[in-house]
Amino acid sequence: EEDPEEIWTALGRSIQRALAAAPDTRTRIAAILCGSQYSSLVPVDTTGRPLGPLVLYLDTRGTRASLELTGRHPELWKLWLERHGLPSAGNGSDSLAHWLWFQTERPEIHAKAHAYVEPMDYLTSRLSGRVTANVCTLFPLLLTDNRRGSEGGWCDEIIEASGVDRAKLPELVAPGEVVGEVLPEHATAWGLPRGIRVFSAINDTQALTFGTASHVGDRLGVSIGTTLVPTTLVDAMRADLRHFLLTQPAPIPDRHVLMAEGGLAGKA
């Protein structure tokens, strides 16, 4: 678990330090876009403020609820592979498992939650006061139909089978959409100009893909971080589970991010 308020405070400190180091750039800031790791979930209220801890991808307390779900609904495997692109591993590390853990083991938090969001969408919500997500950031929640890539949306059949409360799903927007502006109180506190746009967020795998220009031609990007992750873009959803090759929707039309999870990297 991590404290979402500490993450928010760290963001503010980082902005203030950056402005102090380069004060002449203050008036040139036009937009903010958040990126982070995923498969980590936090319950929030209607303005994006946290109502509980941020449960990380390392948390496996949702394993039992996840296995019980696939036991009751074995048809989910086919739906996940055909419509979403990623099935639940059953080890509690995906965001759907985190949601089910909150729902069953922390009912007092679940009852108050307006929505559950990934870390990058949490920060986007705090910045703008509007709780949103997109099919790219919500990929590990396993509840979207990704066959049309960035134009996809919620998958009704998967949502119904999963047993989650649909009313607690965040508002789904298009990747790259402007969801609002930095709230005046944050702009004042950090010394930012008014009117800075807040874009819908991106996850770290997709940020890697575009940061290494892997969306151009046939390039391959490689991240040597906690794990080794090679990425590139392909034109359709596909999966090779034997080699852990999977796709997720890319934040640009008609493309999908191909990713491979290579295990321990930087630390090793």
Secondary structure, 3 states (H helix, E strand, C coil): CECHHHHHHHHHHHHHHHHHHCHHHHHHCCEEEEEECCCCEEEECCCCCECCCEECCCCCCCHHHHHHHHHHCCHHHHHHHHHHCCCCCCCCCCHHHHHHHHHHHCHHHHHHCCEEECHHHHHHHHHHCCCEECCCCCHHHCCEECCCHHHCEECHHHHHHHCCCHHHCCEECCCCCEEEECCHHHHHHHCCCCCCEEEEEEEHHHHHHHHCCCCCCCCCEEEECCEEEEEEEECCCCEEHHHCEEEEECCCCCCEEEEECCCECCCC
